[in-house]
Amino acid sequence: MKKVHTLVIGSGAAGLAAALRLHAEGVKNILLVSEGLRRGTSINTGSDKQTYYKLGMYGSEPDAPELMAASYFDNGSCHGDVALIESALSVRCFMHLVNLGVPFPCDSLGQYIGYKTDHDPKRRATSCGPYTSKEMCLALIRAVKAAGIPIREKCTVARLITLRRRAAGAVIFDNVKKSFDTVLAENTVFAVGGPGGLYAQSVYPCGHTGAIGLALARGAAAQNLPESQFGLASIKFRWNVSGTYMQVLPRFISTEQDGSGEREFLRDCFRDDARLNSRVFLKGYQWPCDVRKVPDGSSIIDMLVHRETASGRRVWLDFRSNPAGLDFKAISSEAREYLERSGALSGTPLSRLLKMNPGAVSLYRDHNIDLAKEPLEVAVCAQHNNGGLAGNIWYESVNISHLFPIGEVNGSHGVARPGGSALNAGQVGAFRAAEFIARSGNDDPLSVEAAERAAARAQKELETLLRGRRSWQDDRRELQARMTRAAGHLRRPDELGKEVRAAKKLVRAIEREGYLPGAGENGLINAQLAFAHWAYLSAILFQAEAGVGSRGSAAVLDKDGKIVPEDVSFRKKVLETRFDGQKFVHRFVDCRPIPHEDGWFETVWAEYRNGDVYRK
Ligand SMILES: Cc1cc2nc3c(=O)[nH]c(=O)nc-3n(C[C@H](O)[C@H](O)[C@H](O)COP(=O)(O)OP(=O)(O)OC[C@H]3O[C@@H](n4cnc5c(N)ncnc54)[C@H](O)[C@@H]3O)c2cc1C
């Protein structure tokens, strides 16, 4: 068995940054293990204008870490100390990316311009176009390679090794050789991304499944698992239809499964076309479904699209002709002025899109969808999980030492988050974890013999798992359908109990029966996905039964299908979830406030010099 100082699992924007920072901090003997440098969400996704969130630093508009932290914290169910850290380190992490060559725009005076994104009172957001996270990955990959950090690709981590609440490395499946081996590690940076494989209707890149289930199965505490983000996305090629895709006012049509019976279904639900088109326009910059914007806001569009698809019909955006009844004079002044100023107050949705954002058309053409010739199929899809594993202020798991969940798998966000803060959080987590690993000292060195024994046992179990009789495709379909049905943007507590029991049954069946030989990494991924879907459903049921109500992107429905209002007192609490070996244990803990540090330079300097800053 190989032993390294720090094992980094995952090569998205977060994992790459962690490997690079560890190296810069002087940590020797790092190994970066991943399914592939071209795998994961960061390098394969984007949006109309993919956003990165950081402290404002343009012109004379004042900003400060505590103000930015409040933008995280005020959305509720968020720990204030972590919010402050993600704010305080945002400039450092952003500039690190700038210095690596990520083309974030600045003016002739070197000022980094920003714009307002959702849940953002300032102009803290920036972007380098549709592919911000891809640009970040490409720059980070160049730097990781230049630093000579060892990378192992085409591998699926199948089990985390833990010794009495201490991380000890991982059992790895080589996807080419189809065999297992183990890497023991003093520290494990866990950067496996969001739970992309959990939902049937998803805008996570195809093939990105995430691996939070590996840590949940070892008892790592999680937080805010129910707080996911859903929104409208195209499904043939997975992409958010936000921004200009909505602002150009496409026709929303639905058809039977075979494409027949086309109709503009949204018109049935609106008193007048002007109101309908104004809502569609708003959806452009109010992309995630938000239960506060139902029924009198833009998220009514998500609900109506979902109702149509749930009834068995397919929904499409047609950019080739205008919606029936479109009258530019009658739409909201906001929409009209925007289109007028963009020189796009005429023509078809496609001509407006070509005028306002030609890249939005070529993007689909590059993926074999010609918006001039065909409509675009859409659905309400899972896009992001604000929750994830629970970390402390150094991004170390709160209950498994030497395990550092960073990036989307770390649940540092609350009910809502400013757009772009996921990318910031991943970079900050990488910096914090690397610094802590490099500088805090290790008073609990790994017991190699015990770790080897645990790894050998785990490897045996995994080999048995792949000599079974189940079909991984059937199980994947089952769990994804269950999550979309029960844990999407509409949740029915009276049906959730049954779904939790079915999820547990699937986990136990997989443990008992294993997968047909040949399932390989897909069987291993299923095992952790199934475990994760049990955890998510259990947390969602607990939250609904506790009376939290509808919030964020998800509406809780009562027996009559009515939206249960939110109990806002729960915004002061974070929901923690942990597996105790038999069942999931959930509890609400109070949000830690934003620390207000009125620091004194000499004192802080002394604490920094003698390493007190690293005592947790
Ligand atoms: C359509 C869309 C638009 C988005 N837009 C924005 C935006 O505008 N702003 C923003 O801030 N965020 C946005 N996000 C979210 C953001 O892109 C992600 O949260 C972020 O990229 C996650 O980065 P990560 O490094 O944590 O994970 P990822 O980039 O997903 O990387 C995970 C890595 O782990 C590897 N991995 C996973 N499981 C295993 C395993 N078992 N073994 C080995 N390796 C494994 C993967 O292969 C991959 O290398 C968007 C997301 C989507 C889907």
The ligand as an SDF file (V2000), in Angstrom:
LIG
                    3D

 53 58  0  0  0  0  0  0  0  0999 V2000
  -25.0890   24.3980  -14.8470 C   0  0  0  0  0  0  0  0  0  0  0  0
  -24.3180   24.9040  -13.6610 C   0  0  0  0  0  0  0  0  0  0  0  0
  -24.0210   26.2580  -13.5750 C   0  0  0  0  0  0  0  0  0  0  0  0
  -23.3100   26.7420  -12.4700 C   0  0  0  0  0  0  0  0  0  0  0  0
  -23.0340   28.0770  -12.4000 N   0  0  0  0  0  0  0  0  0  0  0  0
  -22.3270   28.5430  -11.3360 C   0  0  0  0  0  0  0  0  0  0  0  0
  -21.9810   29.9260  -11.2530 C   0  0  0  0  0  0  0  0  0  0  0  0
  -22.3060   30.7300  -12.1230 O   0  0  0  0  0  0  0  0  0  0  0  0
  -21.2660   30.3230  -10.1620 N   0  0  0  0  0  0  0  0  0  0  0  0
  -20.8920   29.4630   -9.1590 C   0  0  0  0  0  0  0  0  0  0  0  0
  -20.2520   29.8940   -8.2010 O   0  0  0  0  0  0  0  0  0  0  0  0
  -21.2070   28.1570   -9.2380 N   0  0  0  0  0  0  0  0  0  0  0  0
  -21.9040   27.6820  -10.2900 C   0  0  0  0  0  0  0  0  0  0  0  0
  -22.2020   26.3560  -10.3520 N   0  0  0  0  0  0  0  0  0  0  0  0
  -21.6990   25.4670   -9.2850 C   0  0  0  0  0  0  0  0  0  0  0  0
  -20.1990   25.2240   -9.4550 C   0  0  0  0  0  0  0  0  0  0  0  0
  -19.8940   25.0730  -10.8220 O   0  0  0  0  0  0  0  0  0  0  0  0
  -19.7780   23.9800   -8.6800 C   0  0  0  0  0  0  0  0  0  0  0  0
  -20.2440   24.0700   -7.3570 O   0  0  0  0  0  0  0  0  0  0  0  0
  -18.2540   23.8490   -8.6590 C   0  0  0  0  0  0  0  0  0  0  0  0
  -17.7280   23.8720   -9.9660 O   0  0  0  0  0  0  0  0  0  0  0  0
  -17.8590   22.5590   -7.9430 C   0  0  0  0  0  0  0  0  0  0  0  0
  -16.4650   22.4670   -7.9360 O   0  0  0  0  0  0  0  0  0  0  0  0
  -15.7680   21.2850   -7.1520 P   0  0  0  0  0  0  0  0  0  0  0  0
  -14.2990   21.4210   -7.3980 O   0  0  0  0  0  0  0  0  0  0  0  0
  -16.2550   21.2540   -5.7610 O   0  0  0  0  0  0  0  0  0  0  0  0
  -16.3240   19.9550   -7.8400 O   0  0  0  0  0  0  0  0  0  0  0  0
  -16.2090   19.4140   -9.3310 P   0  0  0  0  0  0  0  0  0  0  0  0
  -15.7440   20.4410  -10.2680 O   0  0  0  0  0  0  0  0  0  0  0  0
  -17.4860   18.7380   -9.6300 O   0  0  0  0  0  0  0  0  0  0  0  0
  -15.0530   18.3470   -9.2280 O   0  0  0  0  0  0  0  0  0  0  0  0
  -15.2160   17.1330   -8.5530 C   0  0  0  0  0  0  0  0  0  0  0  0
  -14.0610   16.2310   -8.8800 C   0  0  0  0  0  0  0  0  0  0  0  0
  -14.1300   15.0620   -8.0930 O   0  0  0  0  0  0  0  0  0  0  0  0
  -13.9750   13.9240   -8.9180 C   0  0  0  0  0  0  0  0  0  0  0  0
  -14.6430   12.8050   -8.2570 N   0  0  0  0  0  0  0  0  0  0  0  0
  -15.9220   12.7180   -7.8280 C   0  0  0  0  0  0  0  0  0  0  0  0
  -16.1490   11.5190   -7.2640 N   0  0  0  0  0  0  0  0  0  0  0  0
  -14.9830   10.8420   -7.3150 C   0  0  0  0  0  0  0  0  0  0  0  0
  -14.5710    9.5560   -6.8910 C   0  0  0  0  0  0  0  0  0  0  0  0
  -15.3920    8.7010   -6.2690 N   0  0  0  0  0  0  0  0  0  0  0  0
  -13.2950    9.1780   -7.1360 N   0  0  0  0  0  0  0  0  0  0  0  0
  -12.4210   10.0150   -7.7500 C   0  0  0  0  0  0  0  0  0  0  0  0
  -12.7530   11.2540   -8.1660 N   0  0  0  0  0  0  0  0  0  0  0  0
  -14.0180   11.6510   -7.9530 C   0  0  0  0  0  0  0  0  0  0  0  0
  -14.5760   14.3500  -10.2300 C   0  0  0  0  0  0  0  0  0  0  0  0
  -14.1550   13.5370  -11.2900 O   0  0  0  0  0  0  0  0  0  0  0  0
  -14.0250   15.7660  -10.3170 C   0  0  0  0  0  0  0  0  0  0  0  0
  -12.6880   15.7280  -10.7610 O   0  0  0  0  0  0  0  0  0  0  0  0
  -22.8990   25.8420  -11.4480 C   0  0  0  0  0  0  0  0  0  0  0  0
  -23.1840   24.4940  -11.5530 C   0  0  0  0  0  0  0  0  0  0  0  0
  -23.8840   24.0200  -12.6480 C   0  0  0  0  0  0  0  0  0  0  0  0
  -24.1650   22.5450  -12.7420 C   0  0  0  0  0  0  0  0  0  0  0  0
  1  2  1  0
  2  3  1  0
  2 52  2  0
  3  4  2  0
  4  5  1  0
  4 50  1  0
  5  6  2  0
  6  7  1  0
  6 13  1  0
  7  8  2  0
  7  9  1  0
  9 10  1  0
 10 11  2  0
 10 12  1  0
 12 13  2  0
 13 14  1  0
 14 15  1  0
 14 50  1  0
 15 16  1  0
 16 17  1  0
 16 18  1  0
 18 19  1  0
 18 20  1  0
 20 21  1  0
 20 22  1  0
 22 23  1  0
 23 24  1  0
 24 25  2  0
 24 26  1  0
 24 27  1  0
 27 28  1  0
 28 29  2  0
 28 30  1  0
 28 31  1  0
 31 32  1  0
 32 33  1  0
 33 34  1  0
 33 48  1  0
 34 35  1  0
 35 36  1  0
 35 46  1  0
 36 37  1  0
 36 45  1  0
 37 38  2  0
 38 39  1  0
 39 40  1  0
 39 45  2  0
 40 41  1  0
 40 42  2  0
 42 43  1  0
 43 44  2  0
 44 45  1  0
 46 47  1  0
 46 48  1  0
 48 49  1  0
 50 51  2  0
 51 52  1  0
 52 53  1  0
M  END
$$$$
